[in-house]
């Protein structure tokens, strides 16, 4: 079932306009996105710091959304990889420019 179909069924069942139902439905996701972005997920956090944060949300349509210690570690490894890759690219570009000037 698509979002539009679900909104149409709910609007008909409750006797509300579709745009009102759509705003209510999407407000849940906006709230979760806002709350997750407010979390101070720093690269130097400990496991206890991550577990103390409010990062678990249960949504009927989607299930359980969460951010645990493993997810934070995976994200940190990815960010470290990207930083190293970008540094290698910059060094390679600098070396190419340096040799072309000689």
C-alpha positions in Angstrom: 0.0 0.0 0.0 1.4 3.4 -1.0 1.4 6.4 1.2 -1.3 8.1 -0.9 -3.6 5.1 -0.7 -3.1 4.9 3.1 -3.9 8.6 3.5 -7.0 8.3 1.3 -8.3 5.4 3.3 -7.6 7.1 6.6 -9.1 10.4 5.5 -12.3 8.7 4.3 -12.5 6.7 7.5 -12.1 9.7 9.8 -13.9 12.2 7.6 -10.9 14.5 7.4 -9.3 16.3 4.4 -6.5 14.4 2.8 -4.0 17.2 3.3 -4.6 17.3 7.0 -4.1 13.5 7.3 -0.9 13.8 5.1 0.5 16.5 7.4 -0.2 14.5 10.5 1.3 11.4 9.0 4.5 13.2 7.9 4.8 15.1 11.2 5.8 11.8 12.9 8.8 11.4 10.5 9.7 15.1 10.8 9.8 14.7 14.6 12.1 11.7 14.4 14.4 13.3 11.9 14.7 16.4 14.0 15.3 14.4 17.2 18.0 12.2 15.6 19.8 15.3 14.1 19.8 16.9 17.6 21.7 14.0 19.1 25.4 14.9 19.7 26.8 11.8 17.9 30.4 12.7 18.2 33.2 10.6 16.8 34.8 10.3 20.3 31.7 9.1 22.2 32.0 6.0 24.4 29.5 3.2 24.5 27.9 4.5 27.7 27.4 7.9 26.1 25.6 6.4 23.1 23.4 4.3 25.3 22.4 7.3 27.4 21.0 9.1 24.3 17.3 8.9 23.2 17.8 7.2 19.9 15.0 4.5 19.8 11.7 5.2 18.0 8.9 2.7 17.3 6.7 3.5 14.3 3.7 1.3 13.4 4.3 1.7 9.7 8.1 1.1 9.6 8.9 -0.8 12.8 11.7 0.1 15.2 14.3 2.8 14.3 17.3 3.0 16.5 20.9 4.1 16.7 23.1 1.8 18.9 26.8 1.6 19.6 27.5 -0.6 16.6 25.8 1.8 14.2 27.9 4.7 15.6 31.1 2.7 15.2 30.2 1.8 11.6 29.5 5.5 10.9 32.8 6.6 12.4 34.7 4.0 10.4 33.0 5.3 7.3 33.8 8.9 8.1 37.4 8.0 8.8 37.7 6.2 5.5 36.2 9.1 3.6 38.6 11.5 5.3 41.6 9.3 4.4 40.4 8.9 0.8 40.0 12.6 0.4 43.5 13.2 1.8 45.0 10.7 -0.6 43.3 12.5 -3.5 44.6 15.9 -2.4 48.1 14.5 -2.0 48.0 12.9 -5.5 46.7 16.2 -7.0 49.4 18.2 -5.2 52.1 15.8 -6.4 50.8 16.0 -9.9 50.9 19.8 -9.9 54.3 19.8 -8.3 55.9 17.5 -10.9 54.3 19.5 -13.8 55.8 22.7 -12.5 59.3 21.2 -12.3 
